[in-house]
Amino acid sequence: MSGAAVTATAAPAEAAALSCPYPYTCLYDTNKAMMHRYQVVTSTFQPVSDGVDVVYGVNSRNDDVVFIRYTTGLVRCMPAGTPNTIYDVGYYGITNGIRIDSSSSCGTTIKLPVA
């Protein structure tokens, strides 16, 4: 049997979700350059500097959700167990806080849209 192999050219989950290693949550600018990387589960929000430039987010954690807070007070969620998903963190406005929570579910918090 002869024939040529066909190779797919799709990027493997956008280079494994923009190279955000487990167990981090990473935030990126419009060019998908990493701006911030967080690892610690906290009970309060950690400040996000340069939030006006944050556009994308990746949650590489298997069992922990990530809450993103905006300057308007709005809070949205990046679900757990979705390490190859890039979220449109900038969709709702300017990011000013992030909290990694040990919950495996976003609960009633609205999930961020997929970029």
Order of alpha helices (4+ residues) and beta strands (2+ residues): alpha-beta-beta-beta-beta-beta-beta-beta
